[in-house]
Amino acid sequence: MMVAGVVFNAVKAGEHEVHVRRAGNEISGSPFSVVVSEAELACADGVKVYGRGLTEGQTGQPCQFFIDTSHAGTSRWL
């Protein structure tokens, strides 16, 4: 089973069109429409990401890392 992730960080509320490509080719269904509300905007300041999976990994094997959002805050400056 192939598992992949896509991260979209909106810095402005409203409608967005997200293009997702793999190996330079747009995947099926792309572009995707995303509506972001003011309440969903956040600031990544204070987020910590760590673990071996960020610097090394092997194809077809699980890769572990950690995301600590306990000190992240909602953006008030946008």
WOKAPE-V47465 format. One record per residue. N is the residue number from 1. RES is the residue in three letters. NEAR is the number of other C-alpha atoms within 8 Angstrom. Layout:
((N RES NEAR) (N RES NEAR))
//
This chain:
((1 MET 2) (2 MET 3) (3 VAL 4) (4 ALA 4) (5 GLY 4) (6 VAL 5) (7 VAL 4) (8 PHE 5) (9 ASN 4) (10 ALA 7) (11 VAL 7) (12 LYS 8) (13 ALA 10) (14 GLY 7) (15 GLU 8) (16 HIS 8) (17 GLU 8) (18 VAL 10) (19 HIS 8) (20 VAL 9) (21 ARG 9) (22 ARG 7) (23 ALA 4) (24 GLY 5) (25 ASN 6) (26 GLU 10) (27 ILE 8) (28 SER 4) (29 GLY 5) (30 SER 10) (31 PRO 9) (32 PHE 8) (33 SER 8) (34 VAL 8) (35 VAL 8) (36 VAL 12) (37 SER 8) (38 GLU 7) (39 ALA 4) (40 GLU 6) (41 LEU 13) (42 ALA 8) (43 CYS 8) (44 ALA 7) (45 ASP 7) (46 GLY 9) (47 VAL 11) (48 LYS 7) (49 VAL 8) (50 TYR 8) (51 GLY 9) (52 ARG 10) (53 GLY 9) (54 LEU 9) (55 THR 6) (56 GLU 6) (57 GLY 10) (58 GLN 7) (59 THR 4) (60 GLY 4) (61 GLN 6) (62 PRO 6) (63 CYS 8) (64 GLN 8) (65 PHE 10) (66 PHE 7) (67 ILE 8) (68 ASP 8) (69 THR 8) (70 SER 6) (71 HIS 8) (72 ALA 10) (73 GLY 9) (74 THR 7) (75 SER 8) (76 ARG 4) (77 TRP 3) (78 LEU 5))
//
